[in-house]
Amino acid sequence: MTLEADVQQGWHSGIVEMFDIDLYPVTGNVSDVFYFTNMLKPDETKIQWKGNTYEPLPLISSGYEKNTTGQIAQPTLTVSNLLGTFTEVVNSYDDLVGAKVTRRRTFAKYLDGEPEADTLQEFPIDIFYIERKTDEDILSVTWQLSSAMDLEGLQIPRRVITQNHCLWKYRSSECGYTGAPVFNVNDELISTTGLSAEAITVINAWKLNDQRKVEYNNAASARNKALETKLKGCDPNAMLEKRYSRTAPFNYVSNGASLYRFARAYWDGLAVTLGQNYRQGILRETIVTNTGRYTSQVNYYEIEVWGGDPTSCAIYTAQLATADATLATATTNYNNSQAALTAAIAALPANDPLWNIDVCGKRVKSCQLHFPGQSLPYGGFPGANLSR
């Protein structure tokens, strides 16, 4: 499961928000980095992410919303100062103006130490700098943050940015790509014609891995859907669906309120009995008819289908078991294909011509091919996240 797939589901684990405060721009010491969060794990232990331990500290941060008016966000960060944690460092280093603040978010299940721990599953990070201290007392310290382009005295461009073209060196520390050498300058999968046996193995291993990844994602999505269906279908307190229609096939309930009294309920054109699974919903229409000495009134209601039906629950449970088995197979196949691809790349000689044929097209499309399933940052390229 990936973070992108999690977001598309109707349910997921809690989002954990963490902050890295890098004082290097202020103190000149690369080790002056503090890690804070206002959360603890359910067992009251500290949160760990990417090998760092985040100290629990009461804090509030807001104002990260993006808008289309052109105004750059200026978030605020308020942290507890009950124990005088920040007083000394704030007074010693000019209110920490210029310190780098990185806001990180991920789902709890991806944290270090969890069964599904994965440091690659992270929402796009927010990087801001402390522009000024707006308030300080014995209870808290509040700072206003600004983006790198909004700092006082900053002149832009810091580097030239050209539309749809990346300026970073391919496979460098700025680019960060270390994967398989499989694409040419035109963003096409390299043909195996004329390649060495080791290079052909790499190309074929990449193709199989790409196929297995699609199978895994589809299986994971189907399993999550089956689980959601089962949880709702077996829960007597979960409403699955509601309908209303007075046209054939009827699916309404009507109650007479005068001389002629009757009650009928239909679902998919068939008469159903109201009870645990089929229930009368809200009143939608009331029709009153006068026929001489008689007056009839008919009330039309929505029909609701609720979970808890044993037969349906058994079906949903069996479907979930099938989806679990399919996902387990897809996971094994995907892991095996990843291992095979890693081994194939390791076995490819450093002087193999495939390394020279592998060239990045330097376009957004190229970046998407090399970093599939990841949200590209502002500017379209991973290197655009770096502040110089």
N, C-alpha and C positions, 0 to 999 in steps of 0.2 A: 504494500500500500504506500502511495506517495501522498504528500501534503495536498497536492492539487486534487487528487481523488477524494481525500477526506473532506475537503471543503464542499464538494459537490453532493455529499451525503446529507441525509436529513438529520443525522446525529453524529457527534464526534466527541472526543475527549476535550477537557478544558484547555483554553489557550493560556500559556504562561508568558508573562511579559518580564523581560530582564534588561538591565542597563549596565553598560560598560562605561566608566568614566576614566578617560585616559588623560593623565596630567602631564604627559611628556611635552606638549607644546608650552606648558607653564614652567615645569621644573627642570626639563632637559634630561630627566631620568626615565629610561624606557621601561623600568620596572614599576613605575608609579601608575598602576592601573587598578581601579577598584571595581568590584562586581557586586551589584545590588539587585534585589527584587523584593517586592512586598508580599511574597508568597512562600509557603512551605509545602512540602509533600504531605499527603494524608497521614503519614506516620510521624509527622513533625520533624523530619530530617531536612537538611538544607538541600536546595536544588543545585544540581551540577549539569553543566552544558558545555560541550566542546572542551572538556577537561578542566574547566574553571568552576570553582565553587562560588555561588552567589549568596552573599550574606543577606539574611532577612532584615529588612529595614522598612518601617512605615514610610511610604512615599506616594505622591500623586503626580501624575504627568498627563498633560492633555494638550490639544491644539495641533495634532499631526494631520488633520484632515486636509486633503488636497482640494483645490477649487479650480474653476476655469476662468477666473477673473484676472489671472496673472500675478496675484499677490502671493508672495512666498510665505509658507507657514512659519510661525514663530511660536513654538511650543513653550510651555512653562514646566519646570521641574521643581517640586517641593519635597524636601526630605526632612525626616525627624531630626531634631537637634537636642533632644531631651538630655542626652549624656554629654553634650558639648562635642559630639563627634567631629563636626565640621568647623567649629569656631576657630581652632588654632590654625588649621590648614588654610581656611578662608582669609584669615588675617595675615598669614605669612606670604600668601601668593596672590595678592591683588584680587581677591574675591573669585579666584579661579577663572577669570576672564580669558578666553581662548582655549580652555580645556575641551577635549573632544568627547561628546556623549553619543554612544551608540545604543540604539533601542532595538532589542531583539525579541522576536515572538515565535513560538512554536507550540505544537500540541504536547500535552503532558506525557503522552505515551512515547514520544521521541527523545525524552530527556535521558542523559547518561544514567546507566544502571537499570533502565526499564527493559522489559522483554523485547520491545520493538525499537530500542534506541537507534537513532539514525541522525547524525549531525548534519546531514545534507538536507533534511526536511525542515526548512525554515522559511517563514514569510520574508519578503524583501525587507532588508534592514533599513532603519532610518538613522542617518548620521547628521548630527547638528553640533554646534559649538556654543559654549557659554558666552553670551554677549554682555550680560550684566547681572549683578545681583539686585533683585527688586525688593527683597524683604529678608530680615533676619531678626529672630528673637530667641528666647530660651526654649521655645517649642519647635521651631522649624527654620529652615533656610529655603528661600525661593529664588530660582534663577530664570531668566528669559533666555531661550535658545534661538539661534539663527543658523541658517544653512551656510555652507562655505561661501556661496555667492552673495550672501547678504551681510557678511561681516563688515563692520565699519573700516573704511580705508582699503578694502579689497578691490583690486583692479582685475577685470576680466577682458578677454579670455586668459585663463591661466595656461591653457594649451589650446591649440586649434582643433575644433570639432567640425568635421565635414558630414553632410547629410548622408546617411546610409552607408558609410564607409568607416571601417575601424582602422585606427592608426597604430594599435599595439602590435608588437612583434609576435607572430604566431608561435605558440608553444613556449612563450616566455613567462616570467612570473606575473606580468600584467595580464596576459591572456589566460593563463591557468589551465589550458587544455593539455591533458596527458593521455588521452584515449587512443583508440585504434587509428592508424593511418589509412583511411579508407576513402577520402573525398579528394577530388581534384579541384583545380582553381575555379571550375565552372559549377561547383557544388554537386557534382555527379559522382555516384559510386564508381570507384576505379574498376575498370575491366580487368579480368584475370588473364586475358590474352598476353602471352609473352612473359608473365611473371614467374618468379622462382616458386618452388614448391612451398617454401615457408610463407611467402607473400600470399599465395593462393589460400593457404590454410587460414591466414588472418582474415582475408576478405570473406571466405565462407563462414568462418566462426562469427564474424560480425553480423552477417545476414541471418544466421540461425539465432543469434542472441536478440536481434531486433524483432524477429518473429516471436520468440519466446516471451519477450517483454510485452508485446501486444496481447498475447494469449493470457499472460499473468494479469495485466490490467483489466482485461475483459472478465476474467474469472473472479478477480477481487470485487469488481463492480457488481457482478451477478450475485456473489455471495452476500455482499452488504444489502442488496435489495431483498434477497431471500430472508435474511435475518430480520430486516425491518418488517417484512410481510408476516413472518412467523410471530414476532413480538406483538404486533397489532392483532393478528388473527387469533391468537391464543389468549388475548387479554380481554376479559369481559367488560372492562371499563374503557376500551378503545373503540371509537366510532370509525369504521372503515370507509363508508361512503354514504352520501345522501342524494336523493333525487326528488324531482317533482315534475309531473306532467299530467295533463288531462287529455292528451291525445294518445291513440293506440300506438304501441302497447302501453296500457295504463300502468302507472306506478304511483298511485295516490291512495290515501285512505279517506273515506268519506263517512260522516256521521249525520244521519237525519236528526232533525230537532223538532219535529212536529208530529202529525198524524202517522206519517210513514217513517219508520226508523230502521236504519240498516247501517252496517259497517263493512267495508271491503278494503283490502290492501292488495296491491299487485307489485311484483318485481320481475322485470324482464318478461312481462306478459302473462305471468303465472300468479294465481292467487296464493298469498302467503298468510300465515298466522302470526299475528302480532304477539311478541313475547320477548325473550332474552335477545334473540338475534335480529329480528325485524321489529322496529319500534316506530311509534308515531312521532313525527317531528313537529316543527312549528306550523301553525295555521297559515295557509297561503291565500285561500280564497273562500268566500261564502256566497252561495248562490241561493236566492230566494225566489220561489215560483208561486204565483197565485193562479189557481185553476178553479174559478167559481167559489164554492164554499170552502175549498181546501187551500191551505197554504203550506208549502213544503220548504224546508231550509236544509241545504246540504253544505257541509264544511269540508274543504279539501286541505289535506296536510301533506307535508313532505314525508317520505319514508326513509328511515335510517337503517343501515346495516351495521351491527355491532359485532365485535369479536367474541370469542369464547365458545363457539360451536365446536364440539369434540371432533366431529368428522372433518371439518375444515382445518382444525388445528393439527390433526394427524397428517393431513396432506401437506400443510405448510412445514411441519417438522421434517417430513421425509424429503421435501424439496430442499430444505436447508442442509440436510445431511449430504444430499447429492452435490449441492454447491460447495460444501466444505471439502468433499473428496476431490472435486474438480480443481478447486483452488490449491489443495495440497499437491496435486500432481503438477499443476502449472508452476507452483513455487519451486518444486524440486527441479523441474526442467529449466526454469529460468536461472536458478543458482548454478546448475551444471553448465549451462551455456555461457554464463558469465565467467566461470572458472576456466572453461575451455578457451574463451577469448583472451583472458589474461595470460594463460599459458602460451597461446599462439603469439601474442605480442612479445612476450619475454623471449621466445625462441627465434624471433626475427632478427637476423644479424644487423649490427649497427650500420654496415655499409650496403645493405640491400637497397636497390633502386626504388623500392616502394616508398621509402622515407622521402625521397626527392619528388616523387609523383604526388605525394600527399601535400597539397597546398591549400591554405584557407582562402576563400574568395573575398574575404574582408567585407562582406555584406551582412545585413541583419539576418538574412536567410542562412548565410554561412554559420553565423553564431547559433542560430536555432538548431541547425543540424549537429553541431558539435556539443551543444549543451541542451539536449532534448528534455522536455518535461520541467524545465526550470523557468521561472519568471525572469525575463531579462530586465536589467535595471534601466533607469532613465538614460537615454542615449543609445539603448539597444545593445550595448556591449558590456561584458563583465568589467572591463578596465575602467568604464565610466564611473564605477563606484569608488575609485581611488582618488583621494584628495592629495594634490601635490602643493 
